[in-house]
Amino acid sequence: MSRPFLLGLTGSVGMGKSTTAAMFAEEGVPVWDADRTVHELYEKGGAAVAPIAAVFPSAIIEGAVDRGALKEILSTDKQALSRLESIVHPLTTASREAFIADHRSADLILLDIPLLFETGADKSCDATLVVSAPAEVQRARVLARPGMTEDQLVFILSRQMPDADKRARATYIIETVNLEDTRRGVRNLIAKLRG
């Protein structure tokens, strides 16, 4: 039996990654979501809580990882991020591998990974898809989010691989300027990969 084709999805903040992943799910493609997995790992009883508590006890509030407290630690301690990643990355990798095993009868699986290239997760994919939109569209989308500021956007972008670099490394690119074109791009790509 052949294994599923693994398509890694990424895109910078505000490029429509979540919307695009939802479109794949609507077309019947199983979608593994890295962000959702991290949320589950951080929840009360989640697999990341105890190891994070051992390294960053102040990040745990009422038995769960508090993202605000964690963000505070990351902003003041230069080594904290690599220590956190050494805990979280193996857990997310294990979750992803379990998801693939659970869906081994599927012909195609979408792996929604914000830091696909940055973490090297692209190496375990058969192909990569980058969603992209013009910078002014991206900026307008992000700044429309509740509580988002220009400074936060600049900080987020400073931690992500530039869009041009992602596009250069992508196997496929879908422009996400409007929903109709995005949906058409998703359907065409699924048909191509299944063909």
Backbone as CSV, one residue per row, in Angstrom:
resi,resn,N_x,N_y,N_z,CA_x,CA_y,CA_z,C_x,C_y,C_z
1,MET,0.853,-1.194,0.000,0.000,0.000,0.000,0.887,1.242,0.000
2,SER,0.563,2.185,-0.880,1.386,3.394,-0.936,1.011,4.326,0.217
3,ARG,1.978,5.110,0.644,1.716,6.026,1.758,1.126,7.332,1.230
4,PRO,0.511,8.132,2.123,-0.057,9.402,1.678,1.020,10.368,1.170
5,PHE,0.629,11.216,0.252,1.481,12.307,-0.224,1.408,13.405,0.838
6,LEU,2.561,13.863,1.332,2.596,14.865,2.389,2.894,16.242,1.804
7,LEU,1.912,17.129,1.921,2.046,18.499,1.420,2.197,19.437,2.615
8,GLY,3.341,20.102,2.720,3.586,21.043,3.811,3.096,22.429,3.431
9,LEU,2.248,22.996,4.257,1.695,24.332,4.009,2.324,25.348,4.950
10,THR,2.755,26.483,4.409,3.230,27.573,5.242,2.902,28.895,4.572
11,GLY,3.178,29.964,5.301,2.931,31.317,4.809,3.135,32.266,5.968
12,SER,3.585,33.441,5.688,3.824,34.421,6.746,2.506,34.863,7.362
13,VAL,2.601,35.566,8.487,1.418,36.062,9.187,0.537,36.877,8.234
14,GLY,-0.778,36.637,8.306,-1.710,37.412,7.500,-1.805,37.020,6.034
15,MET,-1.177,35.916,5.663,-1.190,35.495,4.252,-2.348,34.550,3.911
16,GLY,-3.158,34.176,4.912,-4.317,33.338,4.619,-4.078,31.847,4.795
17,LYS,-3.105,31.494,5.616,-2.762,30.074,5.796,-3.901,29.276,6.419
18,SER,-4.493,29.815,7.490,-5.586,29.095,8.163,-6.788,28.931,7.251
19,THR,-7.112,29.990,6.514,-8.238,29.938,5.567,-7.981,28.886,4.497
20,THR,-6.755,28.854,3.989,-6.394,27.888,2.944,-6.429,26.460,3.498
21,ALA,-5.904,26.264,4.704,-5.940,24.926,5.328,-7.381,24.461,5.482
22,ALA,-8.280,25.373,5.883,-9.701,25.020,6.036,-10.303,24.597,4.698
23,MET,-9.862,25.223,3.614,-10.366,24.842,2.278,-9.926,23.428,1.912
24,PHE,-8.691,23.061,2.264,-8.247,21.681,2.023,-9.115,20.710,2.824
25,ALA,-9.390,21.053,4.072,-10.233,20.190,4.921,-11.622,20.043,4.314
26,GLU,-12.181,21.154,3.792,-13.512,21.101,3.157,-13.520,20.192,1.935
27,GLU,-12.362,20.030,1.295,-12.253,19.145,0.127,-11.951,17.702,0.540
28,GLY,-11.974,17.434,1.859,-11.789,16.070,2.343,-10.350,15.663,2.603
29,VAL,-9.427,16.627,2.592,-8.020,16.319,2.854,-7.771,16.402,4.369
30,PRO,-7.213,15.355,4.991,-6.876,15.443,6.414,-5.810,16.536,6.637
31,VAL,-6.031,17.377,7.645,-5.124,18.496,7.919,-4.578,18.379,9.338
32,TRP,-3.246,18.324,9.455,-2.593,18.389,10.764,-2.149,19.825,10.978
33,ASP,-2.525,20.405,12.115,-2.299,21.822,12.392,-1.282,21.968,13.527
34,ALA,-0.094,22.492,13.217,0.969,22.642,14.217,0.542,23.573,15.351
35,ASP,-0.092,24.691,15.022,-0.513,25.644,16.059,-1.525,25.011,17.014
36,ARG,-2.507,24.309,16.456,-3.525,23.658,17.300,-2.856,22.622,18.207
37,THR,-1.889,21.900,17.658,-1.171,20.899,18.438,-0.459,21.542,19.624
38,VAL,0.201,22.689,19.387,0.901,23.374,20.478,-0.101,23.827,21.542
39,HIS,-1.257,24.352,21.101,-2.296,24.737,22.067,-2.675,23.549,22.951
40,GLU,-2.864,22.376,22.328,-3.230,21.167,23.086,-2.108,20.753,24.040
41,LEU,-0.868,20.879,23.599,0.273,20.527,24.445,0.372,21.435,25.664
42,TYR,-0.078,22.704,25.507,0.005,23.708,26.574,-1.184,23.661,27.531
43,GLU,-2.280,22.999,27.118,-3.475,22.952,27.966,-3.221,22.108,29.215
44,LYS,-4.076,22.276,30.210,-4.005,21.477,31.438,-4.000,19.993,31.052
45,GLY,-3.021,19.257,31.547,-2.901,17.844,31.193,-2.128,17.607,29.907
46,GLY,-1.748,18.672,29.209,-1.007,18.540,27.953,0.413,18.049,28.197
47,ALA,0.962,17.379,27.191,2.276,16.737,27.346,3.426,17.718,27.558
48,ALA,3.250,18.993,27.201,4.344,19.959,27.363,4.351,20.627,28.732
49,VAL,3.255,20.502,29.486,3.127,21.254,30.745,4.222,20.888,31.749
50,ALA,4.395,19.595,32.040,5.395,19.184,33.039,6.819,19.548,32.620
51,PRO,7.246,19.239,31.368,8.626,19.612,31.010,8.854,21.127,31.006
52,ILE,7.826,21.913,30.607,7.985,23.374,30.633,8.024,23.860,32.083
53,ALA,7.201,23.251,32.931,7.196,23.621,34.364,8.565,23.404,34.993
54,ALA,9.257,22.357,34.558,10.576,22.045,35.116,11.613,23.107,34.754
55,VAL,11.447,23.742,33.576,12.423,24.727,33.104,11.966,26.162,33.386
56,PHE,10.665,26.413,33.199,10.103,27.757,33.378,8.884,27.687,34.313
57,PRO,9.101,27.459,35.613,7.959,27.278,36.516,6.976,28.462,36.504
58,SER,7.469,29.675,36.287,6.578,30.847,36.317,5.651,30.917,35.099
59,ALA,5.896,30.069,34.087,5.039,30.055,32.898,3.785,29.199,33.098
60,ILE,3.711,28.477,34.215,2.570,27.592,34.470,1.600,28.271,35.429
61,ILE,0.364,28.425,34.973,-0.683,29.016,35.808,-1.886,28.080,35.774
62,GLU,-2.317,27.667,36.964,-3.446,26.736,37.114,-3.283,25.475,36.263
63,GLY,-2.077,24.933,36.256,-1.831,23.646,35.609,-1.702,23.665,34.103
64,ALA,-1.642,24.868,33.511,-1.483,24.979,32.064,-0.386,26.001,31.766
65,VAL,0.149,25.941,30.544,1.149,26.927,30.141,0.411,28.225,29.815
66,ASP,0.807,29.294,30.470,0.211,30.606,30.213,1.050,31.307,29.138
67,ARG,0.441,31.541,27.966,1.199,32.109,26.844,1.739,33.503,27.156
68,GLY,0.977,34.297,27.920,1.430,35.639,28.286,2.682,35.580,29.151
69,ALA,2.653,34.685,30.167,3.810,34.516,31.050,5.010,33.980,30.265
70,LEU,4.738,33.058,29.343,5.810,32.482,28.530,6.428,33.550,27.627
71,LYS,5.574,34.388,27.026,6.049,35.463,26.151,6.965,36.417,26.931
72,GLU,6.586,36.686,28.184,7.391,37.560,29.056,8.789,36.965,29.275
73,ILE,8.831,35.660,29.550,10.118,34.970,29.756,10.962,35.039,28.480
74,LEU,10.323,34.762,27.332,11.039,34.750,26.051,11.601,36.131,25.715
75,SER,10.895,37.189,26.135,11.345,38.546,25.797,12.525,38.999,26.653
76,THR,12.732,38.345,27.811,13.814,38.786,28.702,15.004,37.832,28.728
77,ASP,14.810,36.573,28.316,15.876,35.564,28.392,16.231,35.092,26.979
78,LYS,17.441,35.433,26.546,17.870,35.115,25.167,17.932,33.608,24.880
79,GLN,18.232,32.808,25.914,18.351,31.354,25.711,17.011,30.626,25.834
80,ALA,15.997,31.338,26.290,14.721,30.677,26.601,14.075,30.031,25.383
81,LEU,14.124,30.701,24.235,13.439,30.170,23.052,14.011,28.820,22.630
82,SER,15.335,28.711,22.593,15.906,27.426,22.163,15.598,26.322,23.191
83,ARG,15.547,26.688,24.479,15.186,25.690,25.505,13.732,25.257,25.332
84,LEU,12.860,26.235,25.059,11.442,25.922,24.838,11.274,25.035,23.605
85,GLU,11.953,25.402,22.516,11.846,24.615,21.276,12.339,23.191,21.464
86,SER,13.361,23.010,22.289,13.887,21.651,22.516,12.870,20.772,23.251
87,ILE,11.926,21.404,23.943,10.839,20.661,24.600,9.680,20.439,23.628
88,VAL,9.276,21.512,22.939,8.038,21.484,22.152,8.199,20.786,20.797
89,HIS,9.328,21.008,20.111,9.480,20.427,18.770,9.375,18.899,18.738
90,PRO,10.041,18.169,19.657,9.885,16.697,19.618,8.433,16.258,19.864
91,LEU,7.715,16.998,20.719,6.313,16.646,20.993,5.432,16.903,19.770
92,THR,5.675,18.013,19.061,4.869,18.286,17.865,5.215,17.295,16.754
93,THR,6.488,16.923,16.665,6.890,15.931,15.656,6.199,14.592,15.924
94,ALA,6.149,14.194,17.183,5.486,12.929,17.544,3.995,12.993,17.209
95,SER,3.360,14.136,17.476,1.947,14.314,17.151,1.724,14.205,15.646
96,ARG,2.604,14.848,14.878,2.486,14.825,13.412,2.640,13.400,12.892
97,GLU,3.615,12.668,13.411,3.835,11.287,12.954,2.656,10.392,13.301
98,ALA,2.066,10.614,14.475,0.888,9.835,14.872,-0.300,10.154,13.964
99,PHE,-0.455,11.437,13.602,-1.543,11.851,12.710,-1.390,11.177,11.340
100,ILE,-0.165,11.187,10.819,0.095,10.552,9.513,-0.219,9.056,9.592
101,ALA,0.199,8.411,10.678,-0.078,6.973,10.849,-1.580,6.712,10.922
102,ASP,-2.316,7.594,11.604,-3.779,7.441,11.732,-4.508,7.655,10.415
103,HIS,-3.872,8.370,9.476,-4.511,8.683,8.181,-3.752,8.041,7.015
104,ARG,-3.131,6.878,7.273,-2.291,6.282,6.229,-3.086,5.794,5.019
105,SER,-4.421,5.687,5.153,-5.212,5.281,3.980,-5.556,6.478,3.082
106,ALA,-5.276,7.700,3.539,-5.532,8.887,2.719,-4.503,8.960,1.589
107,ASP,-4.890,9.567,0.463,-3.918,9.724,-0.626,-3.093,10.995,-0.455
108,LEU,-3.643,11.957,0.327,-3.002,13.257,0.492,-3.254,13.750,1.912
109,ILE,-2.204,14.269,2.571,-2.332,14.878,3.897,-1.697,16.259,3.832
110,LEU,-2.396,17.245,4.398,-1.847,18.599,4.486,-1.265,18.806,5.878
111,LEU,-0.004,19.240,5.938,0.654,19.549,7.203,0.786,21.067,7.296
112,ASP,-0.038,21.682,8.143,-0.080,23.134,8.304,0.957,23.526,9.361
113,ILE,2.106,24.045,8.906,3.243,24.312,9.803,3.762,25.733,9.550
114,PRO,3.460,26.685,10.467,3.889,28.062,10.252,5.389,28.205,9.998
115,LEU,6.221,27.482,10.757,7.681,27.576,10.599,8.214,26.363,9.832
116,LEU,7.560,26.038,8.744,7.888,24.847,7.941,9.363,24.828,7.533
117,PHE,9.828,25.909,6.917,11.218,25.958,6.447,12.175,26.239,7.607
118,GLU,11.757,27.120,8.534,12.624,27.510,9.644,13.002,26.323,10.536
119,THR,12.066,25.371,10.713,12.329,24.213,11.581,12.860,22.999,10.807
120,GLY,12.942,23.109,9.478,13.406,21.986,8.670,12.344,20.922,8.429
121,ALA,11.083,21.211,8.835,10.003,20.228,8.655,9.704,19.975,7.176
122,ASP,10.092,20.911,6.312,9.877,20.728,4.870,10.594,19.497,4.343
123,LYS,11.689,19.097,5.019,12.466,17.936,4.552,11.685,16.628,4.649
124,SER,10.650,16.598,5.505,9.855,15.371,5.621,8.575,15.436,4.789
125,CYS,8.460,16.470,3.944,7.278,16.605,3.062,7.644,16.209,1.636
126,ASP,6.635,15.770,0.891,6.853,15.441,-0.521,6.859,16.696,-1.386
127,ALA,6.155,17.724,-0.933,6.107,19.004,-1.636,5.705,20.066,-0.628
128,THR,5.957,21.332,-0.990,5.589,22.430,-0.097,4.703,23.425,-0.829
129,LEU,3.796,24.023,-0.065,2.878,25.032,-0.593,3.019,26.290,0.250
130,VAL,3.275,27.410,-0.402,3.324,28.699,0.285,2.126,29.519,-0.159
131,VAL,1.396,30.054,0.821,0.313,30.998,0.504,0.888,32.400,0.643
132,SER,0.500,33.263,-0.269,1.125,34.569,-0.329,0.138,35.602,-0.851
133,ALA,0.357,36.835,-0.438,-0.443,37.970,-0.912,0.484,39.179,-0.909
134,PRO,0.123,40.246,-1.645,0.973,41.444,-1.628,1.133,41.989,-0.205
135,ALA,2.284,42.622,0.066,2.610,43.117,1.403,1.534,44.032,1.973
136,GLU,0.925,44.868,1.133,-0.091,45.802,1.657,-1.370,45.059,2.070
137,VAL,-1.685,43.966,1.389,-2.844,43.133,1.766,-2.541,42.444,3.101
138,GLN,-1.349,41.875,3.202,-0.906,41.217,4.439,-0.991,42.191,5.611
139,ARG,-0.428,43.385,5.440,-0.384,44.386,6.511,-1.802,44.763,6.958
140,ALA,-2.690,44.993,5.997,-4.071,45.375,6.326,-4.769,44.254,7.106
141,ARG,-4.562,43.008,6.683,-5.189,41.866,7.373,-4.705,41.764,8.812
142,VAL,-3.391,41.857,9.011,-2.835,41.677,10.350,-3.246,42.828,11.271
143,LEU,-3.178,44.046,10.763,-3.520,45.199,11.602,-5.013,45.274,11.910
144,ALA,-5.827,44.531,11.160,-7.274,44.478,11.441,-7.586,43.542,12.612
145,ARG,-6.597,42.741,13.040,-6.820,41.810,14.160,-6.924,42.596,15.466
146,PRO,-7.807,42.149,16.372,-7.975,42.866,17.643,-6.663,42.961,18.430
147,GLY,-6.332,44.162,18.871,-5.159,44.364,19.714,-3.825,44.377,18.990
148,MET,-3.824,44.192,17.676,-2.561,44.137,16.927,-2.045,45.555,16.685
149,THR,-0.730,45.718,16.860,-0.115,47.019,16.616,0.938,46.901,15.520
150,GLU,1.338,48.028,14.994,2.399,48.094,13.984,3.690,47.458,14.533
151,ASP,4.017,47.764,15.806,5.239,47.212,16.424,5.180,45.690,16.525
152,GLN,4.001,45.163,16.896,3.867,43.703,17.000,4.042,43.053,15.628
153,LEU,3.470,43.691,14.596,3.606,43.152,13.241,5.077,43.118,12.838
154,VAL,5.795,44.199,13.094,7.224,44.259,12.765,7.986,43.145,13.497
155,PHE,7.656,42.941,14.785,8.320,41.900,15.575,8.028,40.510,15.002
156,ILE,6.753,40.241,14.683,6.370,38.928,14.133,7.122,38.674,12.823
157,LEU,7.126,39.683,11.946,7.794,39.522,10.651,9.300,39.316,10.824
158,SER,9.891,39.919,11.862,11.338,39.778,12.084,11.703,38.346,12.462
159,ARG,10.726,37.588,12.977,10.988,36.211,13.405,10.622,35.189,12.328
160,GLN,10.037,35.662,11.232,9.632,34.741,10.158,10.547,34.921,8.946
161,MET,10.739,33.827,8.220,11.471,33.904,6.961,10.703,34.851,6.028
162,PRO,11.385,35.750,5.324,10.677,36.665,4.418,9.861,35.911,3.359
163,ASP,8.735,36.516,2.992,7.829,35.914,2.013,8.568,35.540,0.723
164,ALA,9.434,36.423,0.240,10.158,36.151,-1.016,11.003,34.881,-0.895
165,ASP,11.616,34.667,0.269,12.432,33.462,0.478,11.557,32.212,0.512
166,LYS,10.387,32.324,1.163,9.466,31.179,1.197,9.004,30.839,-0.217
167,ARG,8.636,31.869,-0.978,8.182,31.651,-2.359,9.271,30.963,-3.187
168,ALA,10.516,31.374,-2.968,11.633,30.804,-3.730,11.831,29.324,-3.408
169,ARG,11.500,28.917,-2.181,11.707,27.525,-1.762,10.490,26.638,-2.005
170,ALA,9.345,27.243,-2.292,8.090,26.491,-2.406,8.022,25.655,-3.675
171,THR,7.384,24.493,-3.558,7.068,23.695,-4.743,5.876,24.340,-5.455
172,TYR,4.900,24.787,-4.666,3.683,25.417,-5.197,3.405,26.704,-4.419
173,ILE,2.765,27.664,-5.109,2.358,28.924,-4.475,0.893,29.160,-4.820
174,ILE,0.103,29.534,-3.818,-1.276,29.964,-4.067,-1.395,31.406,-3.591
175,GLU,-1.842,32.266,-4.491,-2.080,33.670,-4.149,-3.416,33.738,-3.410
176,THR,-3.448,34.470,-2.307,-4.644,34.501,-1.457,-5.273,35.896,-1.377
177,VAL,-5.339,36.575,-2.507,-5.894,37.932,-2.495,-7.401,37.903,-2.261
178,ASN,-8.094,36.927,-2.882,-9.536,36.790,-2.617,-9.900,35.320,-2.480
179,LEU,-11.043,35.077,-1.828,-11.440,33.707,-1.484,-11.696,32.836,-2.706
180,GLU,-12.310,33.406,-3.751,-12.642,32.596,-4.944,-11.370,32.055,-5.595
181,ASP,-10.395,32.952,-5.797,-9.145,32.526,-6.434,-8.387,31.531,-5.552
182,THR,-8.431,31.761,-4.239,-7.755,30.847,-3.320,-8.384,29.458,-3.407
183,ARG,-9.732,29.409,-3.362,-10.428,28.117,-3.442,-10.128,27.424,-4.768
184,ARG,-10.112,28.173,-5.851,-9.795,27.598,-7.162,-8.372,27.034,-7.142
185,GLY,-7.440,27.783,-6.547,-6.053,27.322,-6.447,-5.937,26.032,-5.656
186,VAL,-6.695,25.955,-4.549,-6.694,24.742,-3.718,-7.231,23.556,-4.514
187,ARG,-8.373,23.734,-5.146,-8.985,22.626,-5.912,-8.097,22.180,-7.064
188,ASN,-7.486,23.150,-7.754,-6.595,22.791,-8.871,-5.380,22.016,-8.384
189,LEU,-4.826,22.432,-7.236,-3.648,21.749,-6.718,-3.989,20.335,-6.249
190,ILE,-5.128,20.179,-5.581,-5.547,18.844,-5.146,-5.714,17.926,-6.363
191,ALA,-6.362,18.451,-7.402,-6.580,17.658,-8.623,-5.237,17.264,-9.246
192,LYS,-4.302,18.211,-9.267,-2.973,17.949,-9.845,-2.245,16.865,-9.035
193,LEU,-2.276,16.988,-7.702,-1.562,16.021,-6.872,-2.216,14.643,-6.924
194,ARG,-3.534,14.614,-7.072,-4.229,13.324,-7.159,-4.135,12.721,-8.553
195,GLY,-3.900,13.586,-9.535,-3.824,13.127,-10.926,-2.542,12.372,-11.169
